[in-house]
Amino acid sequence: MNIFARFANDESGATAIEYGLIAALIAVGIIAAATLLGGNLATLFNGIAGVLQTNTPGAAPAAAATP
């Protein structure tokens, strides 16, 4: 019975699971933010590339990025 009582009182596994859940929620938040902002960032960087290409004499044409 002593082994089962110690196992029931041991909370170290629960703490590890809680940290794992927190890390998973943070990862989901980062993925959601990257998905929402990804298209806007691609548009922004393509616009910057176009301006740089237009204002740089002798520059090679920039490759078009596909979102």
N, C-alpha and C positions, 0 to 999 in steps of 0.2 A: 504494500500500500504506500510506502514511503516514496517509491519511484513515481507513482501516479500523482501524489500530492505535490512533489517538486515540479513535475511537468506542468501541472495545472497552474502553479504560481509563477512559472518562468514566463516573463514578458519580453524577452530579448527578440524573439522571432516576430512578435507583433510590432515592435519598434522598427525593425528592418522592413516589414511590409508597409508600414506607414510612410517611411522614407521613399520606398519604391513608388507608392501611389502619388506622393507629392512630385517626384521626378517625372512620372508619367503625365500628370496634369500640366506641368511646366512645358513638357515637350509638345503636348497637344496645343497649348497656347502659342508656342513659337511656330508650329506648323500652320495654324490658322492665320496668324499674322502674316507669315510669309506668303500664304496663298492669296490673302486679300490684297496685299501690297505688291505682289509680284508683277502683275500686269502694269501697274502704275510706274513701278521702277523701271521696267523694260522700256516703256514709252519715254520716260525721262532720259534714260541713258542713250536711247536711239536719237532723241532730239539733240542731246549734247554732242553726240558723234557727228550728226549732220552739220551742226554749227562749226565744229572743229574742222570738218572736211571742207566746208565752204570757205572758211577763213584761212586755210593753210594752202599756200601755193604748191602745186606739184604733189599733193597727197594722193595716195591711191584710194579708190572708192572703198567705203566701209561695207563689210558684209552685212546683209540684212538679218536681224535676229528674228527668230520665230518664237512667239510666246507659247 
